Amino acid sequence: MEINIPINQRKIQCKLTNAQKQQVLRYTALGLGIFYGVTHQRSITLTQRAAAEKREYEHKQSLIQKAKEEFAKKNAPATTSATKTGGREFLLLLPFLS
């Protein structure tokens, strides 16, 4: 089954009036503006989200560092009284040793 339609049998004419051309131009500009706005807003949101994640990570790192410092202070070896007084106890015990 073959259908032979001559190519030049019909000419489709599409003439737009000036008002229709203006509407096509307006809606095209509107569509492009919406597309630009969505993509620009998305890039701004992603940038802000990345900055917020970076601040949160730095805050956690500072908390970890503070916890390590407090742990080191808490578990530091206790200083003896001889080291606090400079070893005078040993000098006081010398007369009893002789």
N, CA, C and O atoms as a GROMACS GRO file, in nm:
protein
  392
    1MET      N    1   0.082  -0.115   0.000
    1MET     CA    2   0.000   0.000   0.000
    1MET      C    3   0.089   0.125   0.000
    1MET      O    4   0.156   0.154   0.099
    2GLU      N    5   0.088   0.192  -0.106
    2GLU     CA    6   0.168   0.314  -0.121
    2GLU      C    7   0.078   0.433  -0.142
    2GLU      O    8  -0.024   0.427  -0.212
    3ILE      N    9   0.118   0.539  -0.080
    3ILE     CA   10   0.042   0.663  -0.099
    3ILE      C   11   0.138   0.764  -0.160
    3ILE      O   12   0.239   0.800  -0.099
    4ASN      N   13   0.107   0.808  -0.272
    4ASN     CA   14   0.190   0.907  -0.341
    4ASN      C   15   0.125   1.044  -0.327
    4ASN      O   16   0.018   1.070  -0.382
    5ILE      N   17   0.192   1.129  -0.254
    5ILE     CA   18   0.144   1.266  -0.238
    5ILE      C   19   0.251   1.356  -0.298
    5ILE      O   20   0.365   1.356  -0.250
    6PRO      N   21   0.218   1.430  -0.397
    6PRO     CA   22   0.316   1.522  -0.453
    6PRO      C   23   0.358   1.626  -0.349
    6PRO      O   24   0.275   1.675  -0.272
    7ILE      N   25   0.486   1.656  -0.348
    7ILE     CA   26   0.542   1.746  -0.247
    7ILE      C   27   0.483   1.886  -0.261
    7ILE      O   28   0.450   1.949  -0.160
    8ASN      N   29   0.471   1.935  -0.379
    8ASN     CA   30   0.424   2.071  -0.399
    8ASN      C   31   0.274   2.081  -0.419
    8ASN      O   32   0.224   2.182  -0.469
    9GLN      N   33   0.204   1.978  -0.382
    9GLN     CA   34   0.060   1.980  -0.403
    9GLN      C   35  -0.007   2.086  -0.315
    9GLN      O   36  -0.096   2.158  -0.360
   10ARG      N   37   0.037   2.093  -0.190
   10ARG     CA   38  -0.021   2.192  -0.100
   10ARG      C   39   0.089   2.283  -0.048
   10ARG      O   40   0.200   2.238  -0.017
   11LYS      N   41   0.059   2.403  -0.040
   11LYS     CA   42   0.150   2.497   0.023
   11LYS      C   43   0.083   2.543   0.153
   11LYS      O   44  -0.027   2.597   0.153
   12ILE      N   45   0.153   2.522   0.259
   12ILE     CA   46   0.100   2.563   0.388
   12ILE      C   47   0.149   2.704   0.414
   12ILE      O   48   0.269   2.729   0.422
   13GLN      N   49   0.058   2.791   0.425
   13GLN     CA   50   0.094   2.928   0.450
   13GLN      C   51   0.058   2.962   0.594
   13GLN      O   52  -0.053   2.936   0.642
   14CYS      N   53   0.154   3.019   0.659
   14CYS     CA   54   0.135   3.055   0.799
   14CYS      C   55   0.176   3.199   0.813
   14CYS      O   56   0.294   3.230   0.830
   15LYS      N   57   0.082   3.284   0.806
   15LYS     CA   58   0.112   3.425   0.822
   15LYS      C   59   0.062   3.469   0.958
   15LYS      O   60  -0.054   3.448   0.995
   16LEU      N   61   0.152   3.531   1.031
   16LEU     CA   62   0.117   3.581   1.163
   16LEU      C   63   0.100   3.732   1.155
   16LEU      O   64   0.173   3.800   1.083
   17THR      N   65   0.006   3.781   1.229
   17THR     CA   66  -0.011   3.925   1.236
   17THR      C   67   0.092   3.981   1.332
   17THR      O   68   0.158   3.906   1.404
   18ASN      N   69   0.105   4.112   1.333
   18ASN     CA   70   0.201   4.174   1.424
   18ASN      C   71   0.167   4.147   1.570
   18ASN      O   72   0.257   4.126   1.651
   19ALA      N   73   0.040   4.147   1.602
   19ALA     CA   74  -0.001   4.121   1.740
   19ALA      C   75   0.036   3.978   1.781
   19ALA      O   76   0.079   3.955   1.894
   20GLN      N   77   0.019   3.884   1.690
   20GLN     CA   78   0.054   3.745   1.721
   20GLN      C   79   0.206   3.730   1.736
   20GLN      O   80   0.253   3.656   1.822
   21LYS      N   81   0.281   3.800   1.652
   21LYS     CA   82   0.427   3.797   1.663
   21LYS      C   83   0.472   3.854   1.798
   21LYS      O   84   0.563   3.801   1.862
   22GLN      N   85   0.407   3.961   1.840
   22GLN     CA   86   0.443   4.020   1.968
   22GLN      C   87   0.412   3.924   2.083
   22GLN      O   88   0.490   3.913   2.177
   23GLN      N   89   0.299   3.855   2.075
   23GLN     CA   90   0.266   3.759   2.180
   23GLN      C   91   0.366   3.644   2.184
   23GLN      O   92   0.406   3.600   2.292
   24VAL      N   93   0.406   3.596   2.066
   24VAL     CA   94   0.506   3.488   2.062
   24VAL      C   95   0.636   3.538   2.123
   24VAL      O   96   0.700   3.465   2.200
   25LEU      N   97   0.675   3.658   2.091
   25LEU     CA   98   0.798   3.715   2.146
   25LEU      C   99   0.787   3.733   2.298
   25LEU      O  100   0.881   3.702   2.371
   26ARG      N  101   0.675   3.781   2.344
   26ARG     CA  102   0.656   3.802   2.489
   26ARG      C  103   0.661   3.670   2.566
   26ARG      O  104   0.728   3.659   2.669
   27TYR      N  105   0.590   3.570   2.516
   27TYR     CA  106   0.588   3.442   2.587
   27TYR      C  107   0.723   3.372   2.580
   27TYR      O  108   0.762   3.301   2.673
   28THR      N  109   0.794   3.391   2.470
   28THR     CA  110   0.928   3.334   2.462
   28THR      C  111   1.020   3.400   2.564
   28THR      O  112   1.095   3.333   2.634
   29ALA      N  113   1.013   3.533   2.574
   29ALA     CA  114   1.093   3.606   2.672
   29ALA      C  115   1.054   3.565   2.814
   29ALA      O  116   1.141   3.549   2.900
   30LEU      N  117   0.926   3.549   2.838
   30LEU     CA  118   0.879   3.507   2.971
   30LEU      C  119   0.933   3.368   3.006
   30LEU      O  120   0.982   3.346   3.117
   31GLY      N  121   0.924   3.276   2.912
   31GLY     CA  122   0.975   3.141   2.936
   31GLY      C  123   1.125   3.139   2.962
   31GLY      O  124   1.173   3.068   3.051
   32LEU      N  125   1.200   3.217   2.883
   32LEU     CA  126   1.344   3.224   2.904
   32LEU      C  127   1.378   3.289   3.038
   32LEU      O  128   1.472   3.247   3.106
   33GLY      N  129   1.301   3.390   3.076
   33GLY     CA  130   1.324   3.455   3.205
   33GLY      C  131   1.297   3.362   3.322
   33GLY      O  132   1.372   3.360   3.419
   34ILE      N  133   1.192   3.286   3.312
   34ILE     CA  134   1.162   3.189   3.419
   34ILE      C  135   1.271   3.083   3.426
   34ILE      O  136   1.313   3.046   3.535
   35PHE      N  137   1.316   3.035   3.312
   35PHE     CA  138   1.423   2.935   3.310
   35PHE      C  139   1.550   2.990   3.373
   35PHE      O  140   1.615   2.924   3.454
   36TYR      N  141   1.585   3.114   3.336
   36TYR     CA  142   1.705   3.177   3.393
   36TYR      C  143   1.689   3.194   3.544
   36TYR      O  144   1.782   3.166   3.620
   37GLY      N  145   1.572   3.240   3.588
   37GLY     CA  146   1.549   3.260   3.731
   37GLY      C  147   1.561   3.133   3.811
   37GLY      O  148   1.619   3.132   3.920
   38VAL      N  149   1.507   3.025   3.758
   38VAL     CA  150   1.514   2.896   3.829
   38VAL      C  151   1.658   2.848   3.839
   38VAL      O  152   1.702   2.805   3.946
   39THR      N  153   1.732   2.855   3.730
   39THR     CA  154   1.871   2.807   3.733
   39THR      C  155   1.958   2.897   3.821
   39THR      O  156   2.045   2.847   3.892
   40HIS      N  157   1.934   3.028   3.818
   40HIS     CA  158   2.014   3.118   3.901
   40HIS      C  159   1.983   3.096   4.049
   40HIS      O  160   2.074   3.094   4.132
   41GLN      N  161   1.856   3.081   4.083
   41GLN     CA  162   1.818   3.056   4.222
   41GLN      C  163   1.876   2.924   4.271
   41GLN      O  164   1.917   2.912   4.387
   42ARG      N  165   1.880   2.825   4.184
   42ARG     CA  166   1.937   2.696   4.222
   42ARG      C  167   2.086   2.709   4.254
   42ARG      O  168   2.134   2.651   4.351
   43SER      N  169   2.158   2.785   4.173
   43SER     CA  170   2.301   2.801   4.199
   43SER      C  171   2.324   2.878   4.329
   43SER      O  172   2.416   2.847   4.404
   44ILE      N  173   2.241   2.978   4.357
   44ILE     CA  174   2.254   3.053   4.482
   44ILE      C  175   2.226   2.962   4.601
   44ILE      O  176   2.299   2.966   4.701
   45THR      N  177   2.123   2.881   4.592
   45THR     CA  178   2.088   2.789   4.701
   45THR      C  179   2.199   2.690   4.726
   45THR      O  180   2.232   2.661   4.842
   46LEU      N  181   2.257   2.636   4.620
   46LEU     CA  182   2.366   2.538   4.637
   46LEU      C  183   2.487   2.604   4.701
   46LEU      O  184   2.553   2.542   4.785
   47THR      N  185   2.518   2.727   4.664
   47THR     CA  186   2.631   2.798   4.724
   47THR      C  187   2.608   2.822   4.872
   47THR      O  188   2.698   2.802   4.954
   48GLN      N  189   2.487   2.865   4.907
   48GLN     CA  190   2.455   2.890   5.048
   48GLN      C  191   2.457   2.761   5.129
   48GLN      O  192   2.502   2.760   5.244
   49ARG      N  193   2.408   2.653   5.071
   49ARG     CA  194   2.407   2.525   5.141
   49ARG      C  195   2.551   2.477   5.166
   49ARG      O  196   2.581   2.424   5.274
   50ALA      N  197   2.638   2.494   5.068
   50ALA     CA  198   2.777   2.454   5.085
   50ALA      C  199   2.845   2.537   5.194
   50ALA      O  200   2.922   2.484   5.274
   51ALA      N  201   2.816   2.666   5.197
   51ALA     CA  202   2.874   2.753   5.300
   51ALA      C  203   2.824   2.713   5.439
   51ALA      O  204   2.901   2.713   5.535
   52ALA      N  205   2.696   2.680   5.450
   52ALA     CA  206   2.641   2.639   5.579
   52ALA      C  207   2.702   2.508   5.626
   52ALA      O  208   2.732   2.492   5.744
   53GLU      N  209   2.722   2.414   5.534
   53GLU     CA  210   2.785   2.287   5.570
   53GLU      C  211   2.929   2.308   5.613
   53GLU      O  212   2.976   2.241   5.705
   54LYS      N  213   2.999   2.401   5.549
   54LYS     CA  214   3.137   2.430   5.587
   54LYS      C  215   3.142   2.491   5.728
   54LYS      O  216   3.227   2.453   5.809
   55ARG      N  217   3.051   2.586   5.756
   55ARG     CA  218   3.047   2.646   5.891
   55ARG      C  219   3.016   2.540   5.997
   55ARG      O  220   3.077   2.540   6.104
   56GLU      N  221   2.923   2.451   5.967
   56GLU     CA  222   2.888   2.346   6.062
   56GLU      C  223   3.006   2.253   6.087
   56GLU      O  224   3.031   2.213   6.201
   57TYR      N  225   3.080   2.219   5.981
   57TYR     CA  226   3.197   2.132   5.996
   57TYR      C  227   3.304   2.201   6.079
   57TYR      O  228   3.364   2.138   6.166
   58GLU      N  229   3.330   2.331   6.054
   58GLU     CA  230   3.430   2.402   6.132
   58GLU      C  231   3.389   2.414   6.278
   58GLU      O  232   3.474   2.406   6.366
   59HIS      N  233   3.260   2.432   6.304
   59HIS     CA  234   3.212   2.439   6.441
   59HIS      C  235   3.234   2.306   6.513
   59HIS      O  236   3.278   2.303   6.628
   60LYS      N  237   3.204   2.196   6.445
   60LYS     CA  238   3.227   2.064   6.505
   60LYS      C  239   3.375   2.041   6.531
   60LYS      O  240   3.412   1.982   6.632
   61GLN      N  241   3.461   2.087   6.438
   61GLN     CA  242   3.605   2.071   6.458
   61GLN      C  243   3.651   2.150   6.580
   61GLN      O  244   3.734   2.101   6.657
   62SER      N  245   3.598   2.272   6.599
   62SER     CA  246   3.638   2.350   6.716
   62SER      C  247   3.590   2.284   6.844
   62SER      O  248   3.661   2.286   6.945
   63LEU      N  249   3.470   2.226   6.843
   63LEU     CA  250   3.421   2.156   6.961
   63LEU      C  251   3.508   2.035   6.993
   63LEU      O  252   3.538   2.008   7.110
   64ILE      N  253   3.549   1.963   6.891
   64ILE     CA  254   3.636   1.847   6.912
   64ILE      C  255   3.770   1.891   6.970
   64ILE      O  256   3.823   1.827   7.060
   65GLN      N  257   3.824   2.002   6.918
   65GLN     CA  258   3.952   2.052   6.968
   65GLN      C  259   3.940   2.095   7.114
   65GLN      O  260   4.028   2.066   7.194
   66LYS      N  261   3.832   2.163   7.149
   66LYS     CA  262   3.811   2.204   7.288
   66LYS      C  263   3.796   2.082   7.379
   66LYS      O  264   3.848   2.082   7.491
   67ALA      N  265   3.727   1.980   7.333
   67ALA     CA  266   3.711   1.858   7.412
   67ALA      C  267   3.844   1.789   7.434
   67ALA      O  268   3.871   1.737   7.543
   68LYS      N  269   3.929   1.788   7.331
   68LYS     CA  270   4.062   1.728   7.346
   68LYS      C  271   4.146   1.804   7.448
   68LYS      O  272   4.217   1.744   7.528
   69GLU      N  273   4.136   1.937   7.445
   69GLU     CA  274   4.213   2.017   7.541
   69GLU      C  275   4.164   1.993   7.684
   69GLU      O  276   4.244   1.980   7.776
   70GLU      N  277   4.033   1.988   7.703
   70GLU     CA  278   3.978   1.962   7.836
   70GLU      C  279   4.015   1.822   7.885
   70GLU      O  280   4.045   1.802   8.003
   71PHE      N  281   4.013   1.725   7.794
   71PHE     CA  282   4.051   1.589   7.831
   71PHE      C  283   4.196   1.584   7.873
   71PHE      O  284   4.232   1.516   7.969
   72ALA      N  285   4.281   1.657   7.800
   72ALA     CA  286   4.424   1.660   7.835
   72ALA      C  287   4.444   1.725   7.972
   72ALA      O  288   4.527   1.680   8.050
   73LYS      N  289   4.368   1.831   8.001
   73LYS     CA  290   4.380   1.896   8.131
   73LYS      C  291   4.334   1.803   8.243
   73LYS      O  292   4.397   1.794   8.348
   74LYS      N  293   4.223   1.734   8.219
   74LYS     CA  294   4.165   1.647   8.320
   74LYS      C  295   4.254   1.526   8.349
   74LYS      O  296   4.266   1.485   8.464
   75ASN      N  297   4.314   1.470   8.247
   75ASN     CA  298   4.393   1.349   8.262
   75ASN      C  299   4.543   1.374   8.264
   75ASN      O  300   4.622   1.282   8.243
   76ALA      N  301   4.583   1.496   8.289
   76ALA     CA  302   4.726   1.527   8.299
   76ALA      C  303   4.781   1.463   8.426
   76ALA      O  304   4.709   1.455   8.526
   77PRO      N  305   4.906   1.418   8.424
   77PRO     CA  306   4.961   1.358   8.546
   77PRO      C  307   4.964   1.460   8.659
   77PRO      O  308   5.000   1.576   8.640
   78ALA      N  309   4.924   1.414   8.777
   78ALA     CA  310   4.919   1.502   8.892
   78ALA      C  311   5.060   1.540   8.934
   78ALA      O  312   5.149   1.455   8.939
   79THR      N  313   5.080   1.666   8.965
   79THR     CA  314   5.212   1.711   9.010
   79THR      C  315   5.226   1.681   9.158
   79THR      O  316   5.132   1.698   9.236
   80THR      N  317   5.343   1.636   9.196
   80THR     CA  318   5.367   1.602   9.336
   80THR      C  319   5.398   1.727   9.416
   80THR      O  320   5.431   1.831   9.359
   81SER      N  321   5.388   1.716   9.547
   81SER     CA  322   5.414   1.832   9.632
   81SER      C  323   5.561   1.871   9.627
   81SER      O  324   5.594   1.988   9.647
   82ALA      N  325   5.650   1.775   9.601
   82ALA     CA  326   5.793   1.807   9.594
   82ALA      C  327   5.821   1.896   9.475
   82ALA      O  328   5.904   1.987   9.482
   83THR      N  329   5.754   1.870   9.366
   83THR     CA  330   5.779   1.954   9.250
   83THR      C  331   5.712   2.090   9.267
   83THR      O  332   5.760   2.189   9.212
   84LYS      N  333   5.603   2.096   9.344
   84LYS     CA  334   5.540   2.225   9.367
   84LYS      C  335   5.625   2.314   9.457
   84LYS      O  336   5.632   2.435   9.436
   85THR      N  337   5.689   2.254   9.558
   85THR     CA  338   5.768   2.334   9.652
   85THR      C  339   5.913   2.343   9.611
   85THR      O  340   5.991   2.411   9.677
   86GLY      N  341   5.951   2.278   9.506
   86GLY     CA  342   6.088   2.288   9.458
   86GLY      C  343   6.181   2.190   9.527
   86GLY      O  344   6.303   2.209   9.519
   87GLY      N  345   6.132   2.087   9.594
   87GLY     CA  346   6.216   1.985   9.655
   87GLY      C  347   6.260   2.018   9.797
   87GLY      O  348   6.357   1.960   9.845
   88ARG      N  349   6.192   2.108   9.864
   88ARG     CA  350   6.231   2.146  10.000
   88ARG      C  351   6.206   2.034  10.100
   88ARG      O  352   6.271   2.029  10.205
   89GLU      N  353   6.114   1.944  10.070
   89GLU     CA  354   6.087   1.834  10.162
   89GLU      C  355   6.211   1.747  10.180
   89GLU      O  356   6.239   1.698  10.289
   90PHE      N  357   6.281   1.729  10.073
   90PHE     CA  358   6.403   1.646  10.082
   90PHE      C  359   6.505   1.713  10.174
   90PHE      O  360   6.574   1.645  10.250
   91LEU      N  361   6.515   1.846  10.168
   91LEU     CA  362   6.608   1.917  10.253
   91LEU      C  363   6.564   1.911  10.400
   91LEU      O  364   6.648   1.910  10.490
   92LEU      N  365   6.437   1.907  10.423
   92LEU     CA  366   6.388   1.898  10.560
   92LEU      C  367   6.413   1.760  10.620
   92LEU      O  368   6.427   1.748  10.741
   93LEU      N  369   6.417   1.658  10.537
   93LEU     CA  370   6.439   1.522  10.586
   93LEU      C  371   6.585   1.489  10.605
   93LEU      O  372   6.615   1.388  10.669
   94LEU      N  373   6.678   1.568  10.556
   94LEU     CA  374   6.820   1.539  10.569
   94LEU      C  375   6.867   1.529  10.715
   94LEU      O  376   6.945   1.439  10.745
   95PRO      N  377   6.824   1.616  10.808
   95PRO     CA  378   6.872   1.602  10.946
   95PRO      C  379   6.825   1.471  11.010
   95PRO      O  380   6.895   1.417  11.096
   96PHE      N  381   6.710   1.418  10.970
   96PHE     CA  382   6.662   1.294  11.029
   96PHE      C  383   6.733   1.174  10.973
   96PHE      O  384   6.737   1.070  11.039
   97LEU      N  385   6.790   1.183  10.856
   97LEU     CA  386   6.859   1.071  10.793
   97LEU      C  387   6.999   1.050  10.852
   97LEU      O  388   7.050   0.939  10.847
   98SER      N  389   7.060   1.152  10.906
   98SER     CA  390   7.195   1.135  10.954
   98SER      C  391   7.204   1.094  11.098
   98SER      O  392   7.314   1.077  11.150
   0.00000   0.00000   0.00000
